[in-house]
Amino acid sequence: MRKHIIGKNGISYTLGEDGFFYPNLRLIDETEYDIGRFGRLHERYLKKYQKWVYLELLTSARLNGYLHEVDVRCNE
């Protein structure tokens, strides 16, 4: 049995020790910024009142950059 396959959806899979194939996924590289007070406050606001925006930014790996931009603008 082959250890690596490519599915019909174009995703490559690797055979695990338990006999199941697992997708070869990797995280998107994102620059880590330090988030200040205003960025953390805005993150709490998004989590509480605009959860869908928060989840979209989080899953697209844009949350940290967005919060950094908010923090910089507020500090100006």
Steps between C-alpha positions, in 0.01 A plus 500: 500500500630847411586743781413817304205557269335799336121510530248606236485840671874559439601464866785262580454242775743296709431157642502500880609219730136412564431432132308823427607769255543850644516821295835678478391841625720790600432835657536820305809692608399821669717774643457524875449853625486617858144606577456791736215609721265622228555192285412273792191707578386476139561125501272463804237713325516281188473180704195629687304700243626401152594137534472428127755775418732369771475142372555606139815694591622217721451222246653704216811574713443876480394566862840595639577744218154655524526550877847650459365748245212595735747551786733718291213718377361546850840595639541765231 
